């Protein structure tokens, strides 16, 4: 299937079918750093509890801590992070995506499919909530459903996702279904906490004013400053700085590295123990083999998987995947089973060309036996032409209309929607990032998203 056929099928399906979007960590990158070997390290049979506490603290520092700035953005419009511009750019892309989705819902025939999309995400962050706030400020005729019910006390339940909202005339002489967005956070969220009813049964309560991060952030700074001081004082000759420790943790795991992690953890075990008890109060699913810390988050997780499975089993359904690695075996299994539904179409956006093979290797089918209802969209689909360097003409291919990537001998000319990433080898490679994803969705949309975000100087941010 050619590029144009894929994209036409995608856009037609978004208008006609029940649509579910699955977002992974790639959607919120690069605002949050990563600890790619997190699961592998914690699964090592030789790691001690002190080593586990250290790794979980580092994971919090890299992947959770900076949510405090998103919380401040939502509550106080406060910009106190050196990553402020990056944060605003990612909120912009999420807002742009939600706007594009609503535009598709506006022209959908609600007699065929409800004017509703599902956003399923494994991210704990508050980017989507921040974007929704921006959208609702300008378009109140959208129903945002995060699965909660209540006002001062918002309790999460999967039953709350099965709602449709109608907008009626002043005299009730007509009614129109409002576009609605379900947000399904199957790995939990940084602004959730456990709530116990009088019956003793636990549920998840969603906080409105403040999340649970400020106190943990203060403790993480104290604990990791202690770790950094021990490293700088030469207590561990093989690693001198915190940044070097992170680099080693993202390399190949071996017995010497596990021994080093255990030793560093032992030096700060008292503060790590107290910090870990606070981190584990967060209602989130950590990316480990044993994913769950409480039965409450486990129950929620599997309820959300069941809900996603039901959506994908419906007639005339579409799943669009962006920024997701398919490392979560439970979600991967749900999608694999759902591919048996002949009415389901699955579109997977690949960040780089090599990601397609990596994703296929996660499933129980080979590259020569891909189910007909799964469609990959990757940078090479947007390759316009490849020419030798000596015949390339910059006048013929203006960079305002194309994305140009050169190597020593060849020039690769891509559609303008493709973005460029410089890898660790300082090579430019084509990628489908969030901006590319949105450009693809909005190509046939006349009402393009315009941000109203401004910085202190009064200039609009895009």
C-alpha positions as CSV (number, residue, x, y, z in Angstrom):
1,X,0.0,0.0,0.0
2,X,1.4,3.4,-1.1
3,X,1.8,6.4,1.2
4,X,-1.2,8.2,-0.3
5,X,-3.4,5.2,0.1
6,X,-2.3,4.8,3.8
7,X,-3.0,8.4,4.6
8,X,-6.3,8.5,2.8
9,X,-7.4,5.4,4.6
10,X,-6.3,6.8,7.9
11,X,-8.2,10.1,7.5
12,X,-11.3,8.4,6.2
13,X,-11.3,6.0,9.1
14,X,-10.9,8.8,11.6
15,X,-14.2,10.3,10.3
16,X,-16.1,7.0,10.0
17,X,-14.9,4.6,12.7
18,X,-14.7,4.3,16.5
19,X,-11.2,5.8,17.1
20,X,-8.7,5.0,19.8
21,X,-5.3,6.6,20.1
22,X,-2.5,4.9,22.0
23,X,0.3,7.3,23.1
24,X,3.6,6.2,24.8
25,X,6.6,7.9,26.2
26,X,7.6,9.1,22.7
27,X,4.8,11.6,22.7
28,X,6.1,13.5,25.8
29,X,9.8,13.2,24.8
30,X,12.2,14.9,25.2
31,X,10.8,16.8,28.2
32,X,11.4,13.7,30.4
33,X,14.7,11.9,30.3
34,X,14.8,8.1,30.2
35,X,16.3,5.2,32.1
36,X,16.1,2.6,29.4
37,X,17.5,-0.2,31.4
38,X,15.2,0.4,34.4
39,X,13.3,-2.9,34.1
40,X,16.4,-4.9,33.3
41,X,18.3,-3.6,36.3
42,X,15.4,-4.1,38.8
43,X,14.9,-7.7,37.4
44,X,18.6,-8.7,38.0
45,X,18.8,-11.4,40.6
46,X,21.8,-9.9,42.3
47,X,20.4,-6.4,43.0
48,X,19.8,-5.5,46.7
49,X,17.0,-3.5,48.1
50,X,19.3,-0.6,48.5
51,X,20.2,-0.9,44.8
52,X,16.5,-1.0,43.9
53,X,15.8,2.0,46.0
54,X,18.6,3.9,44.3
55,X,17.3,3.0,40.8
56,X,13.7,3.9,41.6
57,X,14.9,7.2,43.0
58,X,16.9,8.0,39.8
59,X,13.9,6.9,37.7
60,X,11.7,9.4,39.7
61,X,14.3,12.1,39.2
62,X,14.5,11.6,35.4
63,X,10.9,10.6,34.5
64,X,8.5,12.1,37.1
65,X,10.0,15.0,39.1
66,X,9.6,17.6,36.4
67,X,5.8,17.1,36.3
68,X,5.8,19.7,39.1
69,X,6.2,22.4,36.4
70,X,3.2,21.0,34.5
71,X,1.2,21.2,37.7
72,X,2.3,24.8,38.3
73,X,1.5,25.6,34.7
74,X,-2.1,24.3,35.2
75,X,-2.7,25.9,38.6
76,X,-0.7,29.1,38.6
77,X,0.6,29.7,35.1
78,X,4.0,29.6,36.7
79,X,7.1,29.1,34.5
80,X,10.0,28.2,36.8
81,X,11.8,25.6,34.8
82,X,14.8,25.9,32.5
83,X,12.8,23.5,30.3
84,X,9.9,25.9,30.0
85,X,10.0,26.5,26.3
86,X,10.3,22.7,25.7
87,X,7.3,22.1,28.0
88,X,5.2,24.7,26.1
89,X,6.2,23.2,22.7
90,X,5.0,19.8,23.8
91,X,1.8,21.2,25.3
92,X,1.3,22.9,21.9
93,X,1.6,19.6,20.0
94,X,-0.8,17.8,22.4
95,X,-3.3,20.8,22.0
96,X,-2.8,20.6,18.2
97,X,-3.6,16.9,18.3
98,X,-6.8,17.3,20.3
99,X,-7.9,20.2,18.1
100,X,-7.3,18.0,15.0
101,X,-9.2,15.1,16.6
102,X,-12.2,17.4,17.3
103,X,-12.2,18.6,13.7
104,X,-12.6,14.9,12.6
105,X,-15.4,14.4,15.2
106,X,-17.3,17.4,13.9
107,X,-18.0,15.8,10.5
108,X,-18.6,12.3,11.9
109,X,-22.1,11.0,11.5
110,X,-23.1,10.1,15.1
111,X,-25.7,7.6,13.8
112,X,-22.8,5.5,12.5
113,X,-20.2,6.1,15.2
114,X,-20.4,8.2,18.4
115,X,-18.6,11.5,18.3
116,X,-16.0,10.2,20.7
117,X,-12.4,9.3,20.7
118,X,-10.4,7.4,23.3
119,X,-6.9,8.6,24.2
120,X,-5.1,5.7,25.9
121,X,-1.7,6.6,27.4
122,X,1.0,4.8,29.4
123,X,2.4,8.2,30.5
124,X,2.0,9.5,34.1
125,X,2.5,13.1,33.1
126,X,-0.1,15.9,32.9
127,X,0.6,17.1,29.3
128,X,-2.8,16.0,28.0
129,X,-4.6,17.6,30.9
130,X,-2.7,20.8,30.3
131,X,-3.6,20.7,26.6
132,X,-7.3,20.0,27.4
133,X,-7.4,23.1,29.6
134,X,-6.1,25.2,26.6
135,X,-8.7,23.7,24.2
136,X,-11.6,24.1,26.6
137,X,-10.8,27.8,27.1
138,X,-11.5,28.4,23.5
139,X,-14.1,25.6,22.7
140,X,-16.4,24.8,25.7
141,X,-18.6,22.6,23.5
142,X,-16.3,19.6,24.0
143,X,-16.8,17.0,26.7
144,X,-13.6,15.9,28.3
145,X,-13.9,12.7,30.3
146,X,-11.0,11.5,32.5
147,X,-13.1,8.7,34.1
148,X,-13.9,10.6,37.3
149,X,-17.1,11.6,39.0
150,X,-17.6,14.1,41.7
151,X,-16.6,17.7,42.4
152,X,-14.5,18.4,45.4
153,X,-13.7,14.7,45.6
154,X,-13.2,13.2,42.2
155,X,-13.2,9.4,42.2
156,X,-12.0,7.3,39.2
157,X,-14.2,4.5,37.8
158,X,-14.2,2.7,34.4
159,X,-18.0,3.0,34.4
160,X,-17.7,6.8,33.9
161,X,-16.2,6.4,30.4
162,X,-19.5,5.2,28.9
163,X,-21.1,8.6,28.7
164,X,-22.4,10.8,25.9
165,X,-23.3,14.5,26.3
166,X,-25.8,16.4,24.2
167,X,-26.0,20.1,23.6
168,X,-29.6,21.3,23.4
169,X,-31.2,24.5,22.2
170,X,-32.6,27.0,24.6
171,X,-36.1,25.7,24.1
172,X,-35.0,22.1,23.9
173,X,-36.1,22.1,20.2
174,X,-33.0,20.4,19.1
175,X,-30.0,18.4,20.4
176,X,-26.6,17.7,19.0
177,X,-24.0,15.2,20.3
178,X,-21.0,17.0,21.6
179,X,-17.5,15.8,20.6
180,X,-16.1,13.9,23.6
181,X,-12.6,12.8,24.5
182,X,-12.0,9.9,26.9
183,X,-8.6,10.0,28.6
184,X,-7.6,6.5,29.7
185,X,-4.4,6.5,31.7
186,X,-3.7,2.8,32.2
187,X,-0.4,3.2,34.0
188,X,-1.7,5.7,36.5
189,X,-1.0,9.4,36.9
190,X,1.1,11.6,39.2
191,X,-2.0,13.5,40.4
192,X,-3.8,10.4,41.7
193,X,-3.9,9.1,45.2
194,X,-5.6,6.3,47.1
195,X,-9.0,7.0,48.7
196,X,-10.6,4.7,51.3
197,X,-14.3,4.8,51.7
198,X,-16.1,4.1,55.0
199,X,-16.7,0.6,53.8
200,X,-12.9,0.1,53.7
201,X,-12.9,-0.3,49.9
202,X,-10.1,1.6,48.2
203,X,-10.6,3.7,45.1
204,X,-8.4,6.2,43.2
205,X,-9.1,9.8,43.9
206,X,-8.0,12.5,41.4
207,X,-6.6,15.6,43.0
208,X,-7.9,19.0,41.7
209,X,-5.6,21.6,43.3
210,X,-2.3,20.0,44.0
211,X,-0.6,16.7,43.2
212,X,1.7,14.7,45.5
213,X,5.0,15.8,44.1
214,X,6.3,18.8,46.1
215,X,7.2,16.9,49.2
216,X,8.7,14.0,47.3
217,X,10.7,16.5,45.1
218,X,12.2,18.1,48.2
219,X,13.3,14.7,49.5
220,X,14.6,13.5,46.2
221,X,16.9,16.6,46.0
222,X,18.3,15.9,49.5
223,X,18.8,12.2,48.8
224,X,20.4,12.5,45.4
225,X,22.6,15.4,46.5
226,X,24.0,13.0,49.1
227,X,24.6,10.4,46.3
228,X,26.2,13.1,44.1
229,X,28.5,14.2,47.0
230,X,29.6,10.6,47.6
231,X,30.4,10.2,43.9
232,X,32.4,13.5,43.7
233,X,34.3,12.6,46.9
234,X,35.7,9.6,45.1
235,X,33.9,6.9,47.1
236,X,33.4,4.9,43.9
237,X,36.5,5.1,41.6
238,X,34.6,3.9,38.5
239,X,32.2,6.7,38.4
240,X,32.8,10.4,39.4
241,X,29.5,12.2,38.6
242,X,25.8,11.7,38.6
243,X,25.7,12.2,34.8
244,X,28.3,9.5,34.3
245,X,26.3,7.2,36.5
246,X,23.2,7.7,34.3
247,X,25.3,7.0,31.2
248,X,26.5,3.8,32.7
249,X,23.0,2.7,33.7
250,X,21.8,3.1,30.1
251,X,24.6,0.9,28.8
252,X,24.9,-2.9,28.9
253,X,24.1,-4.3,32.3
254,X,26.7,-6.6,33.9
255,X,27.6,-7.9,37.3
256,X,30.1,-5.1,38.0
257,X,27.5,-2.5,37.3
258,X,24.9,-4.2,39.6
259,X,27.6,-4.4,42.3
260,X,28.3,-0.6,41.9
261,X,24.6,0.2,42.1
262,X,24.3,-1.9,45.3
263,X,27.3,-0.2,46.8
264,X,26.1,3.4,46.0
265,X,22.7,2.5,47.5
266,X,24.2,1.2,50.7
267,X,26.0,4.5,51.4
268,X,22.6,6.4,51.4
269,X,20.3,3.6,52.5
270,X,18.6,5.4,55.3
271,X,17.5,8.4,53.2
272,X,16.7,6.1,50.2
273,X,14.4,4.0,52.4
274,X,12.4,7.0,53.6
275,X,12.2,8.4,50.1
276,X,11.1,5.0,48.5
277,X,8.2,4.8,50.9
278,X,6.9,8.1,49.6
279,X,7.5,7.3,45.9
280,X,5.5,4.1,46.3
281,X,2.4,6.0,47.5
282,X,2.0,7.3,43.9
283,X,-0.7,5.5,42.0
284,X,1.5,4.6,39.0
285,X,2.7,1.4,37.3
286,X,6.5,1.3,37.3
287,X,8.0,-0.3,34.2
288,X,9.2,-3.5,36.0
289,X,8.5,-7.2,35.5
290,X,6.4,-7.0,38.7
291,X,4.5,-3.9,37.7
292,X,2.3,-3.4,40.6
293,X,3.0,-2.0,44.1
294,X,-0.7,-2.1,45.3
295,X,-3.7,-4.2,44.4
296,X,-5.5,-0.9,43.8
297,X,-3.4,0.2,40.8
298,X,-3.3,-3.4,39.6
299,X,-7.2,-3.5,39.6
300,X,-7.3,-0.2,37.7
301,X,-4.7,-1.3,35.2
302,X,-6.6,-4.4,34.2
303,X,-9.9,-2.6,34.2
304,X,-8.4,-0.2,31.7
305,X,-7.0,-3.0,29.6
306,X,-10.4,-4.6,29.5
307,X,-11.9,-1.3,28.4
308,X,-9.4,-0.9,25.6
309,X,-10.0,-4.5,24.5
310,X,-13.8,-3.8,24.3
311,X,-13.2,-0.7,22.2
312,X,-11.0,-2.6,19.7
313,X,-13.5,-5.5,19.4
314,X,-16.2,-3.2,18.2
315,X,-17.3,-3.1,14.6
316,X,-15.6,-0.4,12.5
317,X,-12.8,0.5,14.9
318,X,-9.5,2.1,14.4
319,X,-6.4,2.2,16.6
320,X,-3.7,4.8,16.0
321,X,-0.4,4.2,17.8
322,X,2.2,6.9,18.3
323,X,5.4,7.0,20.5
324,X,4.7,3.6,21.9
325,X,7.4,0.9,22.0
326,X,5.1,-2.2,22.7
327,X,7.4,-3.2,25.5
328,X,4.3,-3.5,27.8
329,X,3.4,-7.2,27.2
330,X,-0.2,-6.8,28.5
331,X,-1.1,-4.0,26.1
332,X,0.7,-5.8,23.3
333,X,-1.3,-8.9,24.0
334,X,-4.6,-7.0,23.9
335,X,-3.7,-5.5,20.5
336,X,-2.5,-8.9,19.2
337,X,-5.8,-10.5,20.1
338,X,-7.8,-7.6,18.7
339,X,-6.2,-8.0,15.3
340,X,-8.5,-11.0,14.8
341,X,-11.3,-8.5,14.5
342,X,-11.6,-8.1,10.7
343,X,-13.3,-4.7,11.2
344,X,-10.3,-3.3,13.1
345,X,-7.6,-1.2,11.5
346,X,-4.3,-0.5,13.4
347,X,-2.0,2.3,12.2
348,X,1.4,2.3,13.9
349,X,3.6,5.4,13.4
350,X,7.3,4.6,13.6
351,X,9.7,7.2,14.9
352,X,12.5,5.9,12.6
353,X,12.6,3.4,9.8
354,X,14.3,0.8,12.0
355,X,11.5,0.9,14.5
356,X,9.2,-1.1,12.3
357,X,11.4,-4.2,12.6
358,X,11.8,-3.6,16.3
359,X,8.0,-3.5,16.8
360,X,7.4,-6.5,14.6
361,X,9.8,-8.5,16.7
362,X,7.6,-7.9,19.8
363,X,4.6,-9.6,18.2
364,X,4.0,-13.2,17.3
365,X,4.2,-12.7,13.6
366,X,7.1,-12.2,11.2
367,X,7.8,-9.3,8.8
368,X,6.6,-11.5,5.9
369,X,3.4,-12.4,7.7
370,X,2.0,-9.1,9.0
371,X,-1.8,-9.1,9.4
372,X,-3.6,-7.2,6.7
373,X,-5.3,-4.9,9.1
374,X,-2.0,-3.5,10.6
375,X,-0.5,-0.6,8.7
376,X,2.9,0.9,9.5
377,X,3.7,4.5,8.7
378,X,7.4,5.3,8.7
379,X,9.7,8.0,7.4
380,X,10.6,6.1,4.2
381,X,7.0,6.4,3.2
382,X,7.7,10.1,2.6
383,X,10.9,9.7,0.6
384,X,10.3,11.7,-2.6
385,X,13.7,11.0,-4.3
386,X,17.2,9.8,-3.6
387,X,20.0,11.1,-5.8
388,X,23.9,11.1,-5.8
389,X,25.4,14.1,-4.1
390,X,27.1,15.3,-7.3
391,X,23.8,15.7,-9.2
392,X,21.8,17.3,-6.3
393,X,20.5,20.8,-7.0
394,X,19.5,22.9,-4.0
395,X,17.6,25.3,-6.4
396,X,15.5,22.4,-7.6
397,X,14.6,21.2,-4.1
398,X,14.0,24.2,-1.9
399,X,14.3,23.4,1.8
400,X,11.0,25.3,2.5
401,X,9.2,22.6,0.6
402,X,11.3,19.5,1.4
403,X,13.3,17.9,4.1
404,X,16.8,17.3,2.8
405,X,19.2,14.8,4.4
406,X,22.7,14.3,3.0
407,X,25.5,11.8,3.7
408,X,28.9,11.4,2.0
409,X,27.5,10.0,-1.2
410,X,23.7,10.4,-1.4
411,X,21.0,13.0,-0.8
412,X,17.6,11.9,0.5
413,X,14.7,14.2,-0.3
414,X,11.6,13.8,1.9
415,X,8.3,15.5,2.1
416,X,8.4,18.6,4.3
417,X,6.3,16.9,7.1
418,X,9.3,14.6,8.0
419,X,11.6,16.0,10.7
420,X,15.3,15.6,11.3
421,X,17.1,14.1,14.3
422,X,20.9,14.1,14.8
423,X,21.8,10.7,16.4
424,X,24.7,9.9,18.7
425,X,27.0,9.4,15.7
426,X,26.2,13.0,14.6
427,X,24.3,11.7,11.6
428,X,21.0,13.3,10.4
429,X,18.2,10.8,10.2
430,X,14.5,11.2,9.2
431,X,11.9,10.8,12.0
432,X,8.2,11.0,12.5
433,X,7.9,13.1,15.6
434,X,4.8,14.7,17.2
435,X,4.9,17.6,14.8
436,X,5.0,15.3,11.8
437,X,2.2,13.2,13.3
438,X,0.0,16.3,13.6
439,X,0.9,17.6,10.1
440,X,-0.3,14.3,8.7
441,X,-3.6,14.4,10.6
442,X,-4.3,18.0,9.7
443,X,-3.4,17.9,6.0
444,X,-7.1,17.9,4.9
445,X,-8.3,20.1,7.8
446,X,-9.1,23.7,6.8
447,X,-9.5,24.9,10.4
448,X,-5.8,24.6,11.5
449,X,-4.9,24.9,15.2
450,X,-3.6,28.3,16.3
451,X,-2.0,28.6,19.7
452,X,-2.9,31.4,22.1
453,X,0.1,30.8,24.4
454,X,2.3,33.8,24.9
455,X,5.6,34.3,26.7
456,X,6.5,37.2,29.0
457,X,7.4,39.4,26.0
458,X,3.9,38.9,24.6
459,X,5.1,36.9,21.6
460,X,3.1,33.9,20.6
461,X,4.7,30.5,21.1
462,X,4.3,27.8,18.5
